[in-house]
């Protein structure tokens, strides 16, 4: 019996290598079956995103089990897989990954080498440098179908060019306990205008320029003939020990991110200095100092010169986390923006943020509380009308605008202008989840080290809510059957101005919001491997003066957006799966959008994409922006097995452009989450235009 048991054990070790929560099994056809596990059964929805899903653009749903969530994928030999989980909308690193690699945003991606794990071994440990690249090259021609006096263009060819973005990355450990991350931006071209620009550059000149410079100076040509266009982007260095960990970063290196409950308090995309200067030091307690007899204590301190994200203002943030088990997880963070030169660093304090958080789990009940309070100092002196100097301070990348530093002369209640907070309680079991909460945000409550407006991000308003409001909300969802989940998120919001006296005067209003949503699993209903998800965002304004532009003109009732997503797997040799998305968007005051996108995964790693849109003016719109009432697009992409396995793509579009920006991965859609994918600039760029693109994209 012992020999039989030993034989079975050895056989299992050879056939399935299990390291942490990733298992790899070698199949008879030489491929590998990789299974990922995420151990949080309380999560409502978990998807896996990685370089094998085009990250978030094609994130794959995981399957819920009694102990957590699983996902299985078959891949060829020689594959390495970078990945992260997205749990209930939050990016989550796999702390039990067999290996990790720097994600370039201050965090880590999981890394799986299927040959090493599937062969019964383990991925190499100890000092090891990993080399990566994120690169793409593409060409585009763009045409106008009618004259556009506003943009001084006529019908015909508008622009033509070749674009390239390429980054060389090195990460890992140069020496034991010495982590590093270096990224060199080889080329960062964003437009397609180096061959032809209507009225500025003729095609003959553009082709001559390309022919000469591709032979003699290709990098400068791709960068638009700029000097020193190639540069050191990210630089991070540090050391690790059982007592203290230290990291220093420079230029485009991202600050180590931090969250307090559901709030992002240090953004994962906050650069040390996007103007190619600025940096930070980051110190945190090592594992041995974190352990207490009654829990764990984590501490981080980060003096920096990136309080404005440009790299020209000194600042500091620090946080402490005390975990006493499930009953109490307590957080505190302090941020400050200081002087802008070394000799005035402590001579002026522009802003201070005090952030606290608490989370407790009591059986099926979870209670969470977050609060933020700002203290603003006087701003810089600015001349008004060429005569008078006034103190003016506008927080960096915030929706707050110019702040008032001294509220004492107004009223004590005016201090609410600098306050934001949220308190909610959740009850959940296997079939029901119910949350009730209250939130408040003052007229100038903001948060440092979090983006708002930069790179199309709205992380401050997403988590703090609109300026100058308070309200109550709920979120209830439950399994009506094993196939159908229904939910609704009602909100009741009111302005804070009625509690604040001069200078904050505004007419009060009440906004009633509701977001009904559902998920229908056809596999549970009729054994069809398909799923339908949907939502709608509704609002009602009690004050007639606050009526919004809607489908049929001004109305107190508004349908803000609507989304449906249908996905289905096929068991044939031609079509593997399909995803069809419909979105309606009424967020633009001038236009309404109805959009259909589709993604068809075919055999041999081919993906076919096509769809269309209808763009119409609101009945009350007075906009004179030229626009195409209809838009269509089509694209196809395939992962090649040669040339370091790039994805080759070809796209055509008319009157719309649903694809992500060139440097963000041009084969994926941009959505929020099913609609709102077209920015206003995108609408203007492709109004009465059509274009064709081809290119290659590498993620290695």
HUKA-V806514 format. One record per residue. N is the residue number from 0. RES is the residue in one small letter. SS is DSSP state (a for helix, b for strand, c for the rest). BURIAL is # if it has 24 or more other ideal C-beta (glycine too) atoms within 12 Angstrom, else .. D_FIRST is the distance of its C-alpha to the first C-alpha in Angstrom with 2 decimals. Layout:
N,RES,SS,BURIAL,D_FIRST
N,RES,SS,BURIAL,D_FIRST
//
This chain:
0,x,c,.,0.00
1,x,a,.,3.81
2,x,a,.,5.43
3,x,a,.,5.01
4,x,a,.,6.11
5,x,a,.,8.56
6,x,a,.,9.79
7,x,a,.,10.54
8,x,a,.,12.24
9,x,a,.,14.25
10,x,a,.,15.21
11,x,a,.,16.47
12,x,a,.,18.35
13,x,a,.,20.01
14,x,a,.,20.97
15,x,b,#,22.12
16,x,b,#,23.68
17,x,b,.,24.34
18,x,b,#,27.03
19,x,c,#,28.57
20,x,c,#,29.55
21,x,b,#,29.87
22,x,b,#,27.11
23,x,b,#,27.71
24,x,b,#,25.97
25,x,b,#,27.13
26,x,c,.,28.17
27,x,c,.,28.59
28,x,c,.,32.36
29,x,c,.,32.16
30,x,c,.,33.02
31,x,b,#,31.15
32,x,b,#,30.37
33,x,b,#,31.21
34,x,b,#,30.54
35,x,b,#,32.54
36,x,b,#,31.98
37,x,b,#,34.77
38,x,c,#,33.77
39,x,c,#,36.90
40,x,c,.,36.70
41,x,c,#,40.21
42,x,c,#,41.86
43,x,c,#,43.99
44,x,c,#,43.67
45,x,b,#,41.76
46,x,b,#,42.35
47,x,b,#,41.16
48,x,b,#,43.87
49,x,b,#,43.56
50,x,c,#,45.04
51,x,c,#,43.18
52,x,c,#,45.11
53,x,c,#,48.46
54,x,a,#,47.62
55,x,a,#,49.23
56,x,a,#,51.23
57,x,a,#,48.20
58,x,c,#,45.67
59,x,b,#,42.82
60,x,b,#,41.78
61,x,c,#,38.27
62,x,b,#,36.37
63,x,b,#,35.96
64,x,c,.,32.64
65,x,c,.,31.89
66,x,c,.,31.11
67,x,c,#,33.65
68,x,b,#,34.75
69,x,b,#,33.14
70,x,b,#,34.67
71,x,b,.,33.23
72,x,b,#,35.16
73,x,b,#,34.57
74,x,b,#,36.36
75,x,c,#,36.93
76,x,c,.,35.62
77,x,c,.,37.78
78,x,c,#,38.31
79,x,b,#,38.75
80,x,b,#,39.22
81,x,b,#,41.37
82,x,b,#,41.15
83,x,b,#,42.00
84,x,b,#,41.47
85,x,b,#,44.52
86,x,b,#,43.81
87,x,c,.,46.65
88,x,c,.,49.01
89,x,b,#,48.05
90,x,b,#,46.68
91,x,b,#,43.45
92,x,c,#,41.67
93,x,c,#,37.87
94,x,c,.,37.23
95,x,c,.,33.58
96,x,c,#,34.54
97,x,c,#,32.73
98,x,c,#,36.24
99,x,b,#,39.80
100,x,b,#,43.25
101,x,b,#,46.69
102,x,c,#,48.10
103,x,c,#,51.71
104,x,c,#,52.43
105,x,c,#,51.25
106,x,c,#,47.68
107,x,b,#,44.47
108,x,b,#,42.79
109,x,b,#,39.07
110,x,b,#,38.21
111,x,b,#,35.31
112,x,b,#,34.96
113,x,a,#,32.72
114,x,a,#,32.36
115,x,a,#,31.09
116,x,a,#,28.67
117,x,a,#,27.58
118,x,c,.,26.88
119,x,c,.,24.21
120,x,c,.,26.75
121,x,c,.,28.93
122,x,c,#,32.61
123,x,c,.,34.68
124,x,c,.,35.61
125,x,c,.,38.61
126,x,c,.,42.18
127,x,c,.,42.51
128,x,b,.,45.45
129,x,b,#,45.12
130,x,b,.,47.97
131,x,b,#,48.92
132,x,b,#,51.84
133,x,b,#,53.30
134,x,b,#,55.96
135,x,b,#,57.92
136,x,b,#,60.97
137,x,b,#,63.03
138,x,b,#,66.43
139,x,b,#,68.49
140,x,b,#,71.84
141,x,b,#,73.44
142,x,b,#,76.46
143,x,b,#,78.98
144,x,c,.,80.25
145,x,c,.,83.36
146,x,c,.,85.56
147,x,b,#,84.53
148,x,c,.,87.54
149,x,c,.,85.62
150,x,c,.,83.34
151,x,c,.,86.11
152,x,b,#,84.22
153,x,c,.,85.34
154,x,c,.,83.48
155,x,b,.,81.57
156,x,b,#,79.16
157,x,b,#,78.62
158,x,b,#,76.07
159,x,b,#,73.83
160,x,b,#,71.54
161,x,b,#,68.28
162,x,b,#,66.04
163,x,b,#,63.33
164,x,b,#,61.13
165,x,b,#,58.76
166,x,b,#,56.92
167,x,b,#,55.05
168,x,b,#,52.47
169,x,b,#,50.58
170,x,b,#,48.17
171,x,b,#,45.39
172,x,b,#,45.56
173,x,b,.,48.09
174,x,b,.,46.92
175,x,c,.,44.24
176,x,c,.,45.27
177,x,b,.,48.20
178,x,b,#,47.85
179,x,b,#,50.52
180,x,b,#,51.65
181,x,b,#,54.56
182,x,b,#,55.96
183,x,b,#,58.93
184,x,b,#,60.88
185,x,b,#,61.93
186,x,b,#,63.81
187,x,b,#,64.42
188,x,c,#,66.79
189,x,c,#,66.95
190,x,c,#,69.65
191,x,c,#,70.51
192,x,c,#,74.11
193,x,c,#,74.36
194,x,c,#,75.63
195,x,b,#,78.07
196,x,b,#,79.54
197,x,c,#,82.33
198,x,c,.,85.62
199,x,c,.,84.13
200,x,b,#,82.37
201,x,c,.,82.97
202,x,a,.,80.25
203,x,a,.,81.93
204,x,a,.,82.01
205,x,a,#,78.42
206,x,a,.,77.18
207,x,a,.,79.21
208,x,a,#,77.82
209,x,a,#,74.24
210,x,a,.,74.86
211,x,a,.,76.28
212,x,a,.,73.89
213,x,a,.,70.66
214,x,a,.,71.70
215,x,a,.,73.10
216,x,c,.,71.63
217,x,a,#,68.91
218,x,a,#,67.42
219,x,a,#,70.84
220,x,a,#,71.63
221,x,a,#,68.49
222,x,c,#,69.29
223,x,c,#,72.73
224,x,c,.,74.67
225,x,c,.,74.04
226,x,c,.,74.20
227,x,c,.,71.05
228,x,c,#,69.07
229,x,c,#,65.82
230,x,b,#,64.75
231,x,b,#,62.03
232,x,b,#,60.65
233,x,b,#,57.83
234,x,b,#,57.33
235,x,b,#,54.86
236,x,b,#,53.80
237,x,b,#,52.34
238,x,b,#,49.88
239,x,c,#,46.84
240,x,c,.,46.01
241,x,c,.,44.25
242,x,c,.,47.71
243,x,b,.,49.90
244,x,b,#,49.50
245,x,b,#,52.64
246,x,b,#,53.56
247,x,b,#,56.97
248,x,b,#,58.03
249,x,b,#,61.15
250,x,b,#,63.01
251,x,c,#,60.81
252,x,c,#,57.69
253,x,b,#,56.46
254,x,c,#,56.28
255,x,c,#,52.83
256,x,c,#,52.67
257,x,b,#,52.39
258,x,b,#,52.13
259,x,b,#,53.02
260,x,c,#,51.41
261,x,c,#,52.78
262,x,b,#,55.53
263,x,b,#,55.43
264,x,b,#,57.28
265,x,b,#,56.90
266,x,c,#,56.85
267,x,c,#,54.29
268,x,c,#,57.19
269,x,c,#,59.71
270,x,b,#,60.82
271,x,c,#,62.01
272,x,c,#,65.18
273,x,c,#,65.77
274,x,c,.,69.15
275,x,c,#,67.29
276,x,c,.,67.78
277,x,c,#,66.24
278,x,b,#,62.98
279,x,b,#,60.89
280,x,b,#,58.88
281,x,b,#,55.82
282,x,b,#,54.32
283,x,b,#,51.33
284,x,b,#,49.37
285,x,c,.,46.16
286,x,a,.,42.85
287,x,a,.,43.44
288,x,a,.,46.85
289,x,a,.,45.65
290,x,b,.,43.47
291,x,b,.,45.31
292,x,c,.,44.23
293,x,c,.,44.99
294,x,b,.,44.19
295,x,b,.,44.87
296,x,b,#,48.20
297,x,b,#,48.87
298,x,b,#,52.24
299,x,b,#,53.88
300,x,b,#,57.44
301,x,b,#,59.04
302,x,b,#,62.62
303,x,b,#,63.71
304,x,c,#,66.59
305,x,c,#,65.50
306,x,c,#,66.72
307,x,c,#,68.63
308,x,c,#,65.88
309,x,c,#,68.50
310,x,c,#,67.98
311,x,c,#,71.46
312,x,c,#,70.97
313,x,c,#,69.29
314,x,b,#,66.92
315,x,b,#,63.99
316,x,b,#,61.06
317,x,b,#,58.53
318,x,b,#,55.97
319,x,b,#,53.89
320,x,b,#,50.94
321,x,b,#,49.77
322,x,b,#,46.58
323,x,c,.,46.06
324,x,c,.,43.11
325,x,c,.,43.46
326,x,c,.,46.74
327,x,c,.,48.77
328,x,b,#,48.75
329,x,b,#,52.24
330,x,b,#,53.87
331,x,b,#,57.22
332,x,b,#,58.72
333,x,b,#,62.13
334,x,b,#,63.87
335,x,b,#,67.27
336,x,b,#,69.58
337,x,c,#,71.90
338,x,c,#,74.70
339,x,c,#,74.82
340,x,c,.,75.91
341,x,a,.,74.64
342,x,a,.,77.84
343,x,a,.,77.71
344,x,c,.,73.98
345,x,c,.,74.63
346,x,c,.,78.15
347,x,c,#,77.16
348,x,c,#,74.33
349,x,c,#,74.39
350,x,b,#,71.42
351,x,b,#,68.85
352,x,b,#,65.91
353,x,b,#,64.16
354,x,b,#,60.94
355,x,b,#,58.77
356,x,b,#,55.72
357,x,b,#,53.55
358,x,b,#,50.41
359,x,b,.,48.71
360,x,b,.,45.88
361,x,b,.,46.05
362,x,c,.,43.40
363,x,c,.,44.56
364,x,b,.,47.84
365,x,b,#,48.50
366,x,b,#,51.90
367,x,b,#,53.29
368,x,b,#,56.61
369,x,b,#,58.20
370,x,b,#,61.75
371,x,b,#,63.89
372,x,b,#,67.32
373,x,b,#,69.51
374,x,b,#,72.30
375,x,b,#,74.61
376,x,c,#,77.13
377,x,c,.,80.30
378,x,c,#,79.92
379,x,b,.,81.77
380,x,b,.,85.50
381,x,b,.,86.48
382,x,b,.,90.06
383,x,b,.,91.22
384,x,c,.,94.26
385,x,c,.,94.86
386,x,c,.,96.24
387,x,b,.,93.96
388,x,b,.,90.70
389,x,b,.,87.93
390,x,b,.,84.52
391,x,b,.,81.83
392,x,c,#,78.02
393,x,b,#,75.67
394,x,c,#,71.93
395,x,c,#,69.96
396,x,c,#,68.11
397,x,c,#,68.78
398,x,c,#,70.44
399,x,c,#,72.49
400,x,c,.,75.53
401,x,b,.,78.14
402,x,c,#,77.47
403,x,c,#,79.82
404,x,c,#,79.07
405,x,c,.,81.26
406,x,c,#,80.68
407,x,c,.,82.39
408,x,c,.,85.79
409,x,c,.,84.59
410,x,c,.,82.80
411,x,a,.,79.74
412,x,a,.,78.17
413,x,a,#,78.48
414,x,a,#,75.61
415,x,a,#,73.37
416,x,a,#,74.20
417,x,a,#,71.76
418,x,b,#,68.94
419,x,b,#,65.88
420,x,b,#,63.06
421,x,b,#,60.47
422,x,b,#,58.77
423,x,b,#,56.27
424,x,b,#,53.80
425,x,b,#,50.91
426,x,b,#,48.98
427,x,b,#,45.96
428,x,c,.,43.16
429,x,c,.,41.09
430,x,c,.,44.20
431,x,b,.,47.21
432,x,b,#,48.48
433,x,b,#,51.97
434,x,b,#,53.85
435,x,b,#,57.38
436,x,b,#,59.23
437,x,b,#,62.54
438,x,b,#,63.63
439,x,b,#,66.78
440,x,b,#,68.14
441,x,c,#,71.54
442,x,c,#,74.02
443,x,c,#,73.06
444,x,c,#,69.50
445,x,c,#,67.49
446,x,c,#,64.66
447,x,c,#,64.59
448,x,c,#,61.90
449,x,c,#,61.23
450,x,c,#,62.68
451,x,b,#,65.16
452,x,c,.,67.01
453,x,a,.,65.63
454,x,a,.,63.73
455,x,a,.,64.13
456,x,c,.,61.92
457,x,b,#,62.86
458,x,a,#,60.25
459,x,a,#,62.74
460,x,a,#,64.26
461,x,a,.,60.93
462,x,a,#,59.58
463,x,a,#,62.82
464,x,c,#,64.60
465,x,c,#,68.21
466,x,c,#,70.80
467,x,c,#,72.90
468,x,b,#,70.89
469,x,b,#,69.04
470,x,b,#,67.13
471,x,b,#,64.32
472,x,b,#,61.46
473,x,b,#,58.43
474,x,b,#,55.43
475,x,b,#,53.78
476,x,b,#,51.17
477,x,b,#,48.86
478,x,b,.,46.75
479,x,c,.,49.10
480,x,c,.,46.37
481,x,c,.,43.03
482,x,c,.,45.15
483,x,b,.,48.23
484,x,b,#,48.75
485,x,b,.,52.33
486,x,b,#,53.86
487,x,b,#,57.20
488,x,b,#,58.49
489,x,b,#,61.96
490,x,b,#,64.12
491,x,b,#,67.51
492,x,b,#,69.25
493,x,b,#,72.64
494,x,b,#,74.56
495,x,c,#,74.92
496,x,a,#,78.61
497,x,a,.,79.86
498,x,a,#,78.44
499,x,c,#,79.88
500,x,c,.,83.57
501,x,c,.,85.65
502,x,c,.,84.95
503,x,c,#,82.05
504,x,c,.,83.85
505,x,c,.,82.37
506,x,c,.,82.64
507,x,c,.,79.70
508,x,c,#,77.45
509,x,b,#,74.43
510,x,b,#,71.75
511,x,b,#,69.29
512,x,b,#,66.27
513,x,b,#,63.42
514,x,b,#,60.45
515,x,b,.,58.77
516,x,b,#,55.57
517,x,b,#,52.87
518,x,b,#,49.65
519,x,b,#,48.84
520,x,b,#,45.47
521,x,a,.,46.10
522,x,a,.,42.40
523,x,a,.,42.06
524,x,a,.,45.39
525,x,a,.,45.38
526,x,c,.,42.23
527,x,c,.,44.30
528,x,c,.,42.84
529,x,b,#,45.99
530,x,b,#,47.27
531,x,b,#,50.80
532,x,b,#,51.82
533,x,b,#,55.34
534,x,b,#,57.68
535,x,b,#,61.39
536,x,b,#,63.37
537,x,b,#,66.44
538,x,b,#,69.18
539,x,b,#,72.30
540,x,b,#,75.11
541,x,c,.,77.29
542,x,c,.,80.20
543,x,a,.,82.13
544,x,a,.,83.07
545,x,a,#,79.42
546,x,c,.,78.99
547,x,b,#,76.93
548,x,b,#,77.49
549,x,b,#,75.40
550,x,c,#,75.04
551,x,c,.,78.44
552,x,b,.,80.21
553,x,b,.,80.45
554,x,b,.,78.54
555,x,c,.,77.13
556,x,b,#,73.95
557,x,b,#,71.85
558,x,b,#,68.86
559,x,b,#,67.64
560,x,b,#,64.70
561,x,b,#,62.37
562,x,b,#,59.13
563,x,b,#,56.81
564,x,b,#,53.70
565,x,b,#,51.98
566,x,b,#,48.80
567,x,b,#,46.86
568,x,b,.,44.03
569,x,c,.,44.45
570,x,c,.,41.98
571,x,c,.,44.21
572,x,c,.,44.71
573,x,c,.,48.04
574,x,b,.,48.03
575,x,b,#,44.94
576,x,b,#,46.41
577,x,b,#,49.80
578,x,b,#,51.23
579,x,b,#,54.79
580,x,b,#,56.58
581,x,b,#,59.92
582,x,b,#,61.83
583,x,b,#,65.17
584,x,b,#,66.72
585,x,c,#,69.90
586,x,c,#,69.63
587,x,c,#,72.41
588,x,c,.,75.83
589,x,c,#,77.33
590,x,b,#,74.74
591,x,b,#,72.16
592,x,b,#,69.17
593,x,b,#,67.15
594,x,b,#,64.36
595,x,b,#,61.65
596,x,b,#,58.97
597,x,b,#,56.17
598,x,b,#,53.19
599,x,b,#,51.61
600,x,b,#,48.43
601,x,b,.,48.49
602,x,a,.,46.39
603,x,a,.,46.27
604,x,a,#,46.61
605,x,b,#,50.12
606,x,b,#,51.51
607,x,b,#,54.78
608,x,b,#,56.85
609,x,b,#,60.08
610,x,b,#,62.09
611,x,b,#,65.46
612,x,b,#,67.49
613,x,b,#,70.69
614,x,b,#,72.70
615,x,b,#,75.66
616,x,b,#,78.11
617,x,c,#,78.20
618,x,c,.,81.39
619,x,c,.,82.80
620,x,c,.,81.90
621,x,c,.,84.77
622,x,c,.,82.67
623,x,c,.,84.30
624,x,c,#,81.14
625,x,c,#,80.86
626,x,c,#,77.71
627,x,c,#,76.07
628,x,c,.,75.59
629,x,b,#,72.76
630,x,b,#,69.97
631,x,b,#,67.36
632,x,b,#,64.75
633,x,b,#,62.19
634,x,b,#,59.65
635,x,b,#,56.79
636,x,b,#,54.27
637,x,b,#,51.46
638,x,b,#,49.00
639,x,c,.,49.59
640,x,c,.,47.16
641,x,c,.,49.85
642,x,c,.,52.03
643,x,c,.,49.19
644,x,c,#,48.28
645,x,c,#,51.20
646,x,b,#,52.01
647,x,b,#,55.24
648,x,b,#,57.39
649,x,b,#,60.67
650,x,b,#,62.49
651,x,b,#,65.75
652,x,b,#,67.32
653,x,b,#,70.59
654,x,c,#,71.83
655,x,c,#,68.45
656,x,c,#,65.74
657,x,c,#,62.42
658,x,b,#,60.50
659,x,c,#,59.50
660,x,c,#,61.77
661,x,a,#,61.47
662,x,a,#,59.90
663,x,a,#,57.39
664,x,c,#,55.74
665,x,c,#,58.21
666,x,c,#,55.73
667,x,c,#,54.83
668,x,b,#,56.93
669,x,c,#,58.58
670,x,c,#,58.25
671,x,c,#,58.57
672,x,c,#,56.29
673,x,c,#,57.50
674,x,c,#,61.21
675,x,c,#,63.58
676,x,c,#,62.37
677,x,c,#,65.90
678,x,c,#,67.66
679,x,a,.,71.44
680,x,a,.,71.78
681,x,a,#,69.62
682,x,a,#,71.95
683,x,a,#,75.00
684,x,a,#,73.48
685,x,a,#,72.65
686,x,c,#,75.51
687,x,c,#,77.24
688,x,b,#,75.09
689,x,b,#,72.57
690,x,b,#,70.36
691,x,b,#,67.83
692,x,b,#,65.05
693,x,b,#,62.65
694,x,b,#,60.30
695,x,b,#,57.01
696,x,b,#,54.70
697,x,b,#,52.01
698,x,b,#,49.48
699,x,c,#,47.45
//
